[in-house]
Amino acid sequence: MKAYRQNNINRCPGKKTGLCLAGPALLLALIFLFLNPFQAAAGQTLELRLAYGKKIQYAPQIIAAELHFFEDEGLLIQPLILSTGPQAAEALITGAADAAAMGDAPAVFAAASGLPIKIVAAYGASEHMHRIVAAAGSGIHSAPDLKGKRVAIQFGTSTYGAFLLFCRKHGIEKADIVLINLSPTDMPAAMQSGQIDAAVGSEPWPSNIEETVAGSYPVTSLAGLGNEYPHVMVISGKLIAQHPEAVTALLRALNRAIDMINQQSQQAAAIIARVTGVPVHRELKSMQTIHWNLRLDASIRNSLLQTADLLKQQNKLPVSADISSAIDESFLKAIQP
């Protein structure tokens, strides 16, 4: 099969974070913390570097942090707030994070890194998580209409894997469309200026386009493909080896947050909105499209393996990558009655 025609427009690589060192003592302290990330403080509190994002797919992490559920479990979280799942996977692989929340495709890439990384639980899943939004006058109303169009998507994300499945189901060949690798934050401007015909993403990005780009409209979600597109917790081998109790503590805190999402949805949406800046009604609507619970059952496992198989077929993942061995149910079982 031919390769997708891929373009990049208006891409901003992001600014690097700088550190202003106040002397040799501070530099030594930073080096010590990097080499020894798990610092036991008073009361046996354990510091843990957790990577996640400020969007609805990370609702349990946001709520657990805001309501101090992590601290209740003896964890002092050092949050690493990132924009995308691939960034979270990279943080885990490079050792900048001890644990990370991400979608299925980034988790698969992390699991295939060759490092002793483990997927310990899915915490949210939804067939309708990813949506296609089209520009006015694009003529896109169904899957076949995408042929010949310029479609923006961020490569390496859960949405990217889902869209590949979507194309395969609907008989869209690689050479039929022009895929444009674009950050979701740049998609509204790209559509407004006529550089793209459609965009694919997960909330809040599709809604951002619909609210800011005149005439844009929803086309379809990427449902019906036999994949739940799970968001999962991925843990470094170093944390598992040195402090396995921290992993179970992390899951207990997230489970408490999930209980709140399911039982007090309005209050949960208000907390998330305060952090993300997205209106409460939009966060509530998005939150209700996701099934929130800690699980690592056959359906989640099959979804992860399906995503891995597709990425292998697309030569995005080594054929030899063994994702099954990276799925570890033991920590989830340890907190279940």
N, C-alpha and C positions, 0 to 999 in steps of 0.2 A: 504494500500500500504506500502511496505517496505521503509525504509529510505535510502537515498543515502548513499553510502559508502564515508565517508569524511576523507580526510587526510590533514595534514599541513606539508609542507616542506620548509626549508630555510626561515622561516617567521621571519622578524625582527619587533618587536613591536614598534620600533622607540625610539629615544632619547627624554627624557623629557627636556623641556626648563627650565633653571634655571634663577633666578633673583639674581643679586648681589645688595643687599640693602646698600645704603650709609648712613644709619642712621635712627633713628625713624621717622624723618620727612617724608622721602621718603616712608616708610612703611605705615604711616597714609594716605599719599596722594594716594597710590595704593588702599588701602581699601576704601577710599572715592570714587575713580573713579569706583570701582567695584559696590559699592552700589548705585551710582548715575551716570549711564553711559551716560545720556543725558545732556551734559554740553553746555549751550548756551554761545558762545563766542561773541566777538565784531561783530556787524552787524547782530545779531540774527542767527549766524551760529550754526547749531546743530551737535554735534558729534554723529556718528553712527558706530557701530561695524559691519562690513559686512564680512561674511565668503564666500569665493569662491576659485576656484582653478586656477592654471596656465596651462590651456589647452584649446583647441579650444571650448569646450562646454561652456566656460565662457567668450567668446569673448566680449559680451556687457559690462560685468563688467570690463574687462581689459581695453577696449577702453574708457569707461566713466571715469575710474580712471586716465588713462594716459593723456587724453585730458581735464581733469578738468571739465567734465560735471557735476559731483556731486557738486563741489564747486559752479558752476553756479546756481545750484538749492538751494543753502544755506545749503549744507551738508558737513561736515568735516568727511570724511570717515577714520575710523581706520580699515585698511584691516587685515583680519585674513586669511592668505593664507594656505589652507589645500590641502592634496593630494587626498582625496576622498569625495564623497557625504555623506557616513555614518559619516565621521568626522564632516562635516558641520552640519548634523542633530544633532549630539551629542553636538556640540557647542551651538546650538540654545536651545536644551532641558536643558542643564546645566546652561544657562544664560551667557555663554561666548560670545555669539553673539546676536545682536538685529535683524539681517536679514541675510538670507543665500540663496545661489543659490545651487541647487542640482537636481539630476535626479528624476524620478518618484518614484522608490522604496524607497530611503531614505526619500523622502517627505511624503510618505505614513506612514512609520515608525514614523516620527516626528509627523504627524497628529494624530496617534494612541496613543501618549504618555499620553494623558489625560490632557495635558496643553492647554491653550487657544491659540494655534498656528494656523495661517491662511495661506493657499496657495492663494496668491493674483493675480498671473499671470503666465502663461507659456511664455517663451521668445524665445525658440528654440525647434524644434521637427524634427525627421526624422526616418522613418522606417529602414533606412540603417545605423543607428548610431553605431550598434554593429556588430562585425564580428568574425568569427571563422577562426583561422589560424592553420595549421597542420604542424607537423614535417616531414622531409624527411623520406620515408620508413614507415610511419604510416599506409598507406593504407586508409586514410580518404579522401573521395571525395564527400560524401553526408551524410545526416543525419543518415541513418541506420548504416553507417560505424563507428559511434561513440560508438556503443555498445562494451563493454569490454575494452574501452580505458580510459586512464587517462587524464582528462580534467581540466585544471587550470582556475579558475575564482575567483574573489573576492566576497565573500559573502556579502549580504546586499546592493549591488550596483544596479543601474538601469540595468546594463548588466546581473546581476544575475536573476532579475525578468524576463527579456526578454528571457533568456536561458530556464527558467522553462516553459515559454509559448511555446518556440520552441520545447522542448522535448514533451510536451503534444500534440502538433499538429502532430508530426511525430511518435507518438506511442512509444516513448522511456521511458521505465519504470525506476523508481528510482534505482532499483538494477542493471540496465543494464550498468551503467557507474560508474567510480570512480571520483567523484568531489574533486578537491584539492583546498582548500582555499589559495589563493596566491596573494600577492601584484603584480600589473601589472609590477612594476619595476623589479621584480624578475623573471618574466616569460621567458625572453630571455635566461638567464643563466640556468633555469630549463630545457628548451627545448634543449639547447646546450649540456647539460650533460646527456640527455636521461631520465630525471625524469618525463617528461610529454609527451603525444602524441599530444595534441592540447591545444590551449588557446583561451579564449573568452574575448573580451574587446572592448572598444570604443577608437577612435583615441585620442592620437597618439600611443596607445599601440600595436595594430595589425601591424601597419607600422614599429614600432620599432623592432618587431620580424622579420618581412620580410627582413629588412635591415641588421640585425645583425646575424641572424641564417642561415647559409648556407643550402640551400635546402628547407627551409620553404616556404609555399605557402598558398594563400587564399582558403578557402573552400566555404563559403557562408556568406551572411549577415543574420541577424535575422528579415528579412522583411516578409510581407505577413501574419502577425498574427493579424491584426486589431487593432494594437496599435501604436501610434505615438512616444512613449517613450519621453514624453516632459521633458524638463528641466524647472524648475519652481523657482519662488521667494517665499520663506517662511518667515513669519514675526512673531516675538514674540508677545504674548498678551500684554506684558508690553509696547512695543513701540506703538502698536495700541491704547492702552488706554491713554497713556500720550501724544503722538505726532502723531496723525493720518496724519497730514500734511506732516510729514517726509516720510510716505509711498508713497504718491502721488508724492512727490518730487523725490524719488528714482526711481519710474516708469517713470517719465518724462525724467530723465537723461538716463536711459536704452533705452528708445524709441529713443532718439537722437542718441545713439550709434548704435542701430539697423538700423536706417536710413542710417548711414554711411556704415555699412556692406553691405547693399543692393545696395547702390548707388556708393560707392567708394571701391569696394572689394579689389583691389590691395593694396591701401593705408592701409585699415583695416588689411589685412593679414600681411603687413610689421610691423605694430604696435604690433600685437599679437606675431609675430615671435621674435621680439626684447625682449619681456617679457618671452616667453616660451623657447626660444633657439632652437625651431624647425625651419627648413628651410622654407622660405617664400612660396615656391612652394607647399610644403606639407600642410601648414596651409591654403593656398588658396584652394587647392583641397578638404580638409576636410570641410572647411567653406561652400563651395558650395553644399555640400550634406545635409546641414541643412536648414530647412525653418525658417527664422528669422522674428518673429513678436510677439508683445504682444497680447495675446489672452487668453481667458478662456471659450471657446465655448463648445458645446456639445461633439465634438470630443475629446477635451482635457480632459473634465470631464470623459467621458467614458473610455479613456485610463487609467486615474488614478484609476477609480473604478475597471477596469479589473485587473490591477496590484494588487490592494488590495484584490480582490476576490481570485486570485491565491495564494497570500501569506497566506490567511486564510485557503485555502484548504491544503497548505503545513504545516500548524500549525506554521507558522512563525509570524502570526499576530492574536490577539484575535478575535474570531468570532463576538464579540460585538462591535468591533471598528467601529465607524461611521465616515467615511472619508468625506462623502458629507457635513457634517456640518462644516468641516474645509476649504471648498472651498468658498472664499469670492470674489465676482465680483465687489463689491462696489468701490474699489479703482481704478480699471481699468476703470470703467465707468466714474469716476470722471475726468479722464484725456483725455477721448475721446470726440471729437466734437459732 
